[in-house]
Amino acid sequence: MTTQTIDTDAGTARITWHPATEPRLVLAVSHGAGGGIEARDLRALAAVLPGHGVSVALVEQPWRVAGKKLAPAPKTLDSGWRGLWPALAEPGLPVVAGGRSAGARVACRTASELGAHAVLALSFPLHPPGRPEKSRAAELLGAGVRTLVVQGGNDPFGKPEEFPEGTYDLIEVPYGDHGFAVPKRADITQERALELITDGVAQWAGSLV
């Protein structure tokens, strides 16, 4: 594991690399608007995917590195991501742009422009809680590259059945909330929920090359 700092137009960002021994892909994943790379799904992917030939780059946006508690406007998030991209592409491997929640939106909005090989959207915030009319489906459908959505079955930002038809793939994590937490009464354990994520992403990533 190595850490790299990158200067962007939005400030200094940070990449924590979890390299594979013989990588075929780079999966770059950023956090959401209210948390960091300590999110359970990001940690799980960083632990598991290098064993499947995927180097994982956990990306911390400049606002998070600066210690701020609230994310800036989408345009600023996109600017930070663009500034990071050359470092992500430097290994010379196909780069899968990814993120959770707000980070997934950034990945979708910039994928075609930056030449991303594919997009991984974790807990894509299809709409604000309780506001299905405020749909962000256009961002997801406009990614322009192969896309995998991993969504909790009880995500208030959009349950799997609310997602529109499209060419993307979708994995449902039963009972999962926006952070993929599952209640104790659920039929699956928290560990199994994370396995559904890592196994599904590993299988999908294997189909990309």
C-alpha positions as CSV (number, residue, x, y, z in Angstrom):
1,M,0.0,0.0,0.0
2,T,1.4,3.4,-1.0
3,T,0.0,6.9,-0.7
4,Q,0.3,9.6,-3.4
5,T,-0.7,13.3,-3.2
6,I,-1.8,15.1,-6.4
7,D,-2.3,18.8,-6.9
8,T,-5.5,19.6,-8.8
9,D,-7.4,22.8,-9.7
10,A,-9.7,22.0,-6.7
11,G,-6.8,21.5,-4.2
12,T,-4.6,18.6,-3.1
13,A,-6.1,15.2,-3.5
14,R,-4.8,11.8,-2.3
15,I,-4.6,8.4,-3.8
16,T,-4.0,5.2,-1.6
17,W,-2.8,2.4,-3.9
18,H,-3.6,-1.2,-3.2
19,P,-1.6,-2.8,-6.0
20,A,-2.1,-6.2,-7.6
21,T,1.0,-8.4,-8.2
22,E,0.1,-8.8,-11.9
23,P,-2.5,-6.1,-12.6
24,R,-4.8,-6.1,-15.6
25,L,-6.9,-3.1,-14.6
26,V,-6.9,-0.2,-12.2
27,L,-10.1,0.4,-10.3
28,A,-10.2,4.0,-9.0
29,V,-12.9,4.6,-6.5
30,S,-13.8,7.7,-4.6
31,H,-15.9,8.3,-1.5
32,G,-19.3,10.0,-1.1
33,A,-20.2,13.5,0.0
34,G,-20.4,12.6,3.7
35,G,-17.6,10.1,4.3
36,G,-14.2,9.0,3.2
37,I,-12.3,5.9,2.0
38,E,-13.0,4.2,5.3
39,A,-16.4,3.2,3.9
40,R,-17.0,-0.6,4.3
41,D,-17.5,-1.3,0.6
42,L,-14.3,0.6,-0.4
43,R,-12.2,-1.1,2.2
44,A,-13.6,-4.5,1.1
45,L,-12.8,-3.9,-2.5
46,A,-9.3,-2.7,-1.7
47,A,-8.7,-5.9,0.3
48,V,-10.1,-8.4,-2.2
49,L,-9.7,-7.1,-5.8
50,P,-5.9,-7.1,-5.9
51,G,-6.1,-10.9,-5.6
52,H,-8.1,-10.8,-8.9
53,G,-5.6,-8.8,-10.9
54,V,-7.1,-5.4,-10.2
55,S,-5.1,-2.7,-8.6
56,V,-7.3,-0.5,-6.4
57,A,-6.8,3.2,-6.1
58,L,-8.8,4.7,-3.2
59,V,-9.2,8.4,-4.1
60,E,-9.7,11.2,-1.5
61,Q,-11.1,14.3,-3.0
62,P,-9.4,17.6,-2.1
63,W,-12.2,18.8,0.2
64,R,-11.8,15.6,2.2
65,V,-8.0,15.9,2.3
66,A,-8.4,19.5,3.5
67,G,-10.5,18.3,6.5
68,K,-13.8,19.9,5.4
69,K,-17.0,18.2,6.4
70,L,-19.2,19.0,3.4
71,A,-18.5,18.3,-0.2
72,P,-18.4,21.2,-2.7
73,A,-20.5,21.7,-5.8
74,P,-20.5,18.9,-8.5
75,K,-18.4,21.1,-10.9
76,T,-15.6,21.3,-8.2
77,L,-15.8,17.5,-7.6
78,D,-15.4,16.9,-11.3
79,S,-12.5,19.2,-11.5
80,G,-10.7,17.4,-8.7
81,W,-11.3,14.0,-10.4
82,R,-10.0,15.3,-13.8
83,G,-6.8,16.5,-12.0
84,L,-6.3,13.1,-10.5
85,W,-6.8,11.2,-13.8
86,P,-3.3,11.3,-15.2
87,A,-1.9,9.7,-12.0
88,L,-4.5,6.9,-12.3
89,A,-3.7,6.3,-15.9
90,E,0.1,6.4,-15.4
91,P,0.5,2.6,-14.9
92,G,-0.6,2.3,-18.5
93,L,-3.6,0.0,-17.7
94,P,-7.3,0.4,-18.5
95,V,-8.8,2.5,-15.7
96,V,-12.3,1.8,-14.3
97,A,-13.7,5.0,-12.9
98,G,-15.7,4.3,-9.8
99,G,-17.1,5.8,-6.6
100,R,-19.8,5.6,-4.0
101,S,-22.7,7.9,-3.9
102,A,-21.5,11.4,-5.0
103,G,-18.3,9.7,-6.2
104,A,-20.4,7.5,-8.5
105,R,-22.0,10.5,-10.0
106,V,-18.6,12.1,-10.7
107,A,-17.4,8.9,-12.4
108,C,-20.5,8.8,-14.6
109,R,-20.3,12.4,-15.6
110,T,-16.6,12.3,-16.6
111,A,-16.2,8.7,-17.9
112,S,-16.4,9.4,-21.7
113,E,-14.4,12.6,-21.5
114,L,-11.5,11.0,-19.6
115,G,-11.5,7.8,-21.5
116,A,-12.5,5.5,-18.6
117,H,-12.6,1.8,-19.6
118,A,-15.8,1.3,-17.5
119,V,-17.7,2.7,-14.5
120,L,-18.4,1.2,-11.1
121,A,-21.3,3.0,-9.4
122,L,-21.6,2.0,-5.7
123,S,-24.8,3.2,-4.1
124,F,-25.7,5.5,-7.0
125,P,-27.9,8.3,-5.5
126,L,-30.7,8.0,-8.1
127,H,-32.7,10.7,-6.2
128,P,-32.6,12.5,-2.9
129,P,-34.4,10.5,-0.2
130,G,-38.2,10.9,-0.6
131,R,-37.8,12.9,-3.8
132,P,-38.1,10.4,-6.7
133,E,-39.1,13.2,-9.0
134,K,-35.5,14.7,-8.7
135,S,-34.0,11.9,-10.8
136,R,-30.3,11.7,-11.6
137,A,-30.8,8.8,-14.0
138,A,-29.5,10.9,-16.9
139,E,-26.0,10.9,-15.4
140,L,-26.0,7.1,-15.0
141,L,-27.4,6.5,-18.5
142,G,-25.0,9.0,-20.0
143,A,-21.8,7.4,-18.8
144,G,-21.1,6.1,-22.3
145,V,-19.1,3.0,-21.2
146,R,-19.9,-0.3,-19.6
147,T,-21.3,0.4,-16.1
148,L,-22.0,-1.7,-13.1
149,V,-24.3,-0.4,-10.4
150,V,-24.2,-2.0,-6.9
151,Q,-27.2,-0.9,-4.9
152,G,-28.6,-1.7,-1.5
153,G,-32.1,-3.2,-1.5
154,N,-33.2,-0.6,1.0
155,D,-31.3,2.4,-0.2
156,P,-33.4,5.6,0.4
157,F,-31.5,7.3,-2.4
158,G,-33.0,4.7,-4.9
159,K,-33.9,1.1,-4.5
160,P,-32.9,-1.3,-7.3
161,E,-36.5,-1.6,-8.6
162,E,-36.6,2.2,-9.1
163,F,-33.7,2.2,-11.6
164,P,-34.7,2.8,-15.2
165,E,-34.0,0.3,-18.0
166,G,-30.5,0.7,-19.5
167,T,-27.5,-1.1,-20.8
168,Y,-25.8,-1.2,-17.4
169,D,-25.6,-4.2,-15.0
170,L,-27.0,-4.1,-11.5
171,I,-26.2,-6.1,-8.4
172,E,-28.6,-5.8,-5.5
173,V,-27.3,-6.2,-1.9
174,P,-30.4,-7.4,-0.1
175,Y,-31.5,-5.3,2.9
176,G,-28.6,-2.9,2.4
177,D,-28.9,0.8,3.1
178,H,-26.9,3.6,1.4
179,G,-23.8,2.4,3.2
180,F,-24.6,-1.3,2.6
181,A,-25.3,-1.8,6.2
182,V,-27.7,-4.7,6.8
183,P,-29.9,-4.9,9.9
184,K,-29.4,-7.8,12.4
185,R,-32.8,-9.2,11.5
186,A,-31.8,-9.6,7.8
187,D,-31.4,-13.0,6.2
188,I,-27.8,-12.3,5.4
189,T,-24.9,-11.2,7.6
190,Q,-22.9,-8.0,7.1
191,E,-20.0,-10.2,6.0
192,R,-22.1,-11.9,3.4
193,A,-23.3,-8.5,2.1
194,L,-19.8,-7.4,1.5
195,E,-19.0,-10.7,-0.2
196,L,-21.8,-10.1,-2.6
197,I,-20.2,-6.8,-3.5
198,T,-16.6,-8.0,-3.8
199,D,-17.5,-11.2,-5.6
200,G,-19.8,-9.4,-8.0
201,V,-17.3,-6.6,-8.8
202,A,-14.5,-9.2,-9.2
203,Q,-16.5,-11.2,-11.7
204,W,-17.6,-8.1,-13.6
205,A,-14.0,-6.8,-13.7
206,G,-12.9,-10.1,-15.1
207,S,-15.3,-9.6,-18.0
208,L,-13.8,-6.3,-19.0
209,V,-10.4,-7.5,-20.3
